[in-house]
Amino acid sequence: MKTQILYIAKKTAKTLVAVLAMASGLYAQGSSTQQSLILRVMELNKLGLIGGSLKLTIDKLYADQFAPAPVVNANTTLLWTSNGENKKITVASNNNNPRYALRVAPQEMSPGAGVAAPEVSFSDNKNHDFIVGVNRSAGKCVIQFTAAADVAKGIGSDTHVITFTITSS
C-alpha cells in the first residue's frame, strides 16, 4: 500500500512540474489577446425632496393694516442631479383654481448648478420654470413657500400637490 501511495505521489509531482513548465512556457512566449468594449452612459436625471408635507396657517393680522399677514415656510430642500445638457426644473400645483395665494421660490441655490427663476404664483395647474440652466450638475436649494389671503376670501383651506420635474429647456 505504501509503495502504491509513493508511486501516485511521484506521478503527481511529475505532472505538476510538467504543467508548471508548460504554463511558464506560454507566459514566456508573450501571447496576448484583445477584447472590444463599448461603455455607454445614458442621460441620468434625479430629483429629491428633504422635508415632508407642509401645513401653512394664516392666523395673524398686520397690526397697522388690519389685513391677514402672509406666512412663509422655508423648511424643504430640493436636490437634483443631471448629467444632461439644457435642462430645467419646473414646478406645478394640481390645484387649478386656488382660493388663496400660494407662491414658491428657490432660495440658497448651489453655485453653478442652475439659475433661480422668478417667484412662481400658483393660479393654475400648469408647469412653471423654477430653476433654469441645469447643465451636467448636482445641486440643491431651499424651497420657500409664501401663502397669503385677503379678508374678502373668507375662511377655508386650499390643498395643493406640488410637483417638481426636471425636463429639457
Order of alpha helices (4+ residues) and beta strands (2+ residues): alpha-beta-beta-beta-beta-beta-beta-beta-beta-beta
